[in-house]
Amino acid sequence: MGDPVGDGLVASLGRPGGNITGLTFLGPELAPKRLELLKEAIPRMSRVVGIWHSGSLSERTTKDMLSQTETAARTLRVQLQLVGVRSTEEIDRAFSTMARQRPDAFVMFPNVVFFIERRRIIDLAEKHRLPSIYVSREFVEIGGLLSYGASLPDLFRRAAVYVDKILKGAKPADLPVEQPTRFELVINLKTAKALGLTIPPSLLQRADEVTQ
């Protein structure tokens, strides 16, 4: 989940209070940070498109995520255009719309649909020569330019620990919702070269992994 408290699933992270617990990936909170990293990777960037899925997160979480990213865009003096999709069939249309607007790059907001369709999205980004930053390394491993976010395999491993505890008698109400403490910055230099981009050395030095 992105915001289980805001979405009303648990009373608090420390004391969920009901029959639900688990892990949050802090996806919405990291959206402004991803825009900052993209601007650092492409200093000349002045126009960027944000692509989001209207049904993946709650209305409140989505609104907060988009407004925080818009605030970050104003601070960075970047023009942000938002493009929403409601189904997988609209992904191709969204990329055609972005290409017509001729942005310098795009930001992908977190959701399950985009993760499932990541191969298709990377192919469309390559077709339209659109650099982007994604929510997890799985996008970069198949050709995306940048990613910043929590490690999904780490979250899955921690989820297994929760399953084990509950099967042994622990109550979900007593198991705090965990938040990730480590975030990965992954950069694909092969993709950068194909796009004619030179990633600043300062960003490369901070990367957790640089793929060639």
C-alpha positions in Angstrom: 0.0 0.0 0.0 1.0 3.6 -0.5 -0.9 5.2 2.5 -2.9 2.6 4.6 -3.7 5.2 7.2 -4.9 7.8 4.8 -6.9 5.2 3.0 -8.6 4.2 6.2 -7.3 0.6 6.3 -5.5 0.9 9.7 -5.8 3.3 12.6 -2.1 4.0 12.7 1.2 2.5 11.4 2.3 1.6 15.0 -1.0 0.1 16.1 -3.2 -1.0 13.1 -6.0 -1.9 15.4 -8.0 -4.2 13.1 -7.5 -7.3 11.1 -5.1 -5.7 8.5 -1.3 -5.2 8.7 1.6 -5.4 6.3 4.1 -3.1 4.5 3.9 0.2 2.8 6.2 1.0 -0.2 6.0 4.8 0.3 5.2 5.2 -3.4 3.1 8.4 -3.4 5.5 10.2 -1.0 8.5 9.6 -3.3 6.9 11.0 -6.4 8.3 14.6 -5.9 11.7 13.1 -5.2 11.6 11.2 -8.5 10.9 14.5 -10.3 13.9 16.1 -8.6 16.2 13.2 -9.6 14.9 13.4 -13.2 15.7 17.1 -13.3 19.2 16.4 -11.9 19.7 13.7 -14.6 18.5 16.1 -17.4 19.4 19.6 -16.3 17.9 21.1 -19.5 14.5 19.6 -18.7 11.8 22.3 -18.8 8.7 20.3 -19.8 7.7 17.0 -18.2 4.6 14.8 -18.4 3.3 12.8 -15.4 1.4 9.7 -16.4 -0.9 8.2 -13.7 -3.6 5.6 -13.4 -6.9 6.9 -12.1 -8.0 3.7 -10.3 -4.8 2.3 -8.8 -4.7 4.3 -5.5 -7.5 5.9 -3.4 -8.8 9.3 -4.5 -7.2 11.0 -1.5 -3.8 9.4 -2.0 -3.8 10.2 -5.7 -4.8 13.8 -5.1 -2.0 14.3 -2.5 0.5 12.6 -4.7 -0.3 14.8 -7.8 -0.5 18.0 -5.8 2.9 17.4 -4.1 4.5 16.7 -7.5 3.0 19.9 -8.9 4.5 21.8 -6.1 7.9 20.2 -6.7 7.6 21.1 -10.4 7.0 24.7 -9.6 10.0 24.7 -7.2 12.2 23.2 -10.0 10.7 25.6 -12.6 9.5 22.8 -14.7 6.2 22.7 -16.6 4.3 19.6 -15.6 1.5 18.2 -17.7 -0.6 15.3 -16.2 -1.9 12.5 -18.4 -4.3 10.0 -16.8 -5.2 6.6 -18.0 -8.1 4.4 -16.9 -7.2 1.0 -18.5 -4.4 -0.8 -20.1 -5.9 0.0 -23.6 -5.3 3.7 -22.9 -1.5 3.3 -22.4 -0.7 3.6 -26.1 -3.0 6.6 -26.4 -1.3 8.2 -23.5 2.2 7.9 -25.1 0.9 9.3 -28.3 -0.5 12.2 -26.4 2.8 12.7 -24.6 4.8 12.5 -27.9 2.6 15.3 -29.5 3.3 17.6 -26.5 7.1 17.1 -27.1 8.2 16.9 -23.4 11.8 16.5 -22.4 10.9 13.5 -20.2 8.1 11.9 -18.3 7.5 10.7 -14.7 5.6 7.5 -14.0 3.5 7.5 -10.9 3.2 4.2 -8.9 0.5 1.6 -9.6 0.1 -2.1 -10.2 -1.2 -1.8 -13.7 1.9 0.0 -15.0 4.2 -2.5 -13.2 2.4 -5.4 -14.9 2.6 -3.6 -18.3 6.3 -2.5 -17.8 7.6 -4.3 -20.9 5.0 -2.5 -23.0 5.7 0.8 -21.4 9.5 0.5 -21.8 9.0 -0.3 -25.5 6.7 2.7 -26.0 9.2 5.0 -24.2 12.0 3.7 -26.5 9.8 4.1 -29.6 9.0 7.8 -28.8 12.5 8.4 -27.4 11.1 9.6 -24.0 13.4 9.4 -21.0 11.8 8.7 -17.7 12.2 7.8 -14.0 10.3 4.8 -12.7 9.2 3.5 -9.3 11.4 0.4 -9.1 14.5 -1.2 -10.6 12.4 -3.8 -12.5 11.8 -1.1 -15.1 15.4 -0.2 -15.5 16.5 -3.8 -15.8 14.5 -4.0 -19.1 15.6 -0.7 -20.6 14.2 2.2 -18.5 16.5 5.1 -17.8 16.2 5.7 -14.0 14.3 4.3 -11.1 14.0 5.3 -7.4 12.1 3.4 -4.8 12.0 0.6 -2.3 13.2 -2.8 -3.2 10.1 -5.0 -4.0 11.9 -8.3 -3.4 12.8 -7.0 0.1 9.2 -6.1 0.7 8.1 -9.6 -0.4 10.6 -11.2 2.0 9.3 -9.1 4.9 5.8 -10.0 4.0 6.7 -13.6 4.4 7.9 -12.9 7.9 4.5 -11.4 8.7 2.7 -14.5 7.3 4.9 -16.7 9.5 4.0 -14.6 12.6 0.3 -14.7 11.9 0.3 -18.4 11.3 2.0 -18.9 14.6 -0.8 -16.9 16.4 0.1 -13.2 16.2 -2.8 -10.8 15.8 -2.6 -8.4 12.8 -3.7 -5.6 15.2 -0.5 -6.0 17.2 1.9 -6.1 14.2 3.0 -2.5 13.2 2.8 -1.6 9.5 6.4 -1.5 8.3 7.8 1.2 6.1 10.9 0.7 4.0 14.1 2.3 5.2 16.3 1.8 2.1 15.6 3.2 -1.3 17.4 2.3 -4.5 18.6 4.6 -7.2 19.3 2.6 -10.4 20.6 4.1 -13.6 20.8 2.5 -17.1 23.8 4.1 -19.0 23.0 2.1 -22.1 19.6 3.7 -22.3 21.1 7.1 -21.6 23.5 6.7 -24.4 20.7 5.7 -26.8 18.8 8.8 -25.8 21.9 11.0 -26.3 22.0 11.9 -22.6 25.0 12.3 -20.3 24.2 11.5 -16.7 26.0 14.0 -14.3 28.9 12.3 -12.4 27.3 13.6 -9.1 24.2 11.5 -9.8 26.2 8.4 -10.9 28.2 8.5 -7.6 25.0 8.4 -5.6 23.5 5.5 -7.5 23.1 2.1 -5.9 23.6 0.4 -9.2 24.6 1.6 -12.7 23.9 -0.8 -15.5 26.0 -0.7 -18.7 
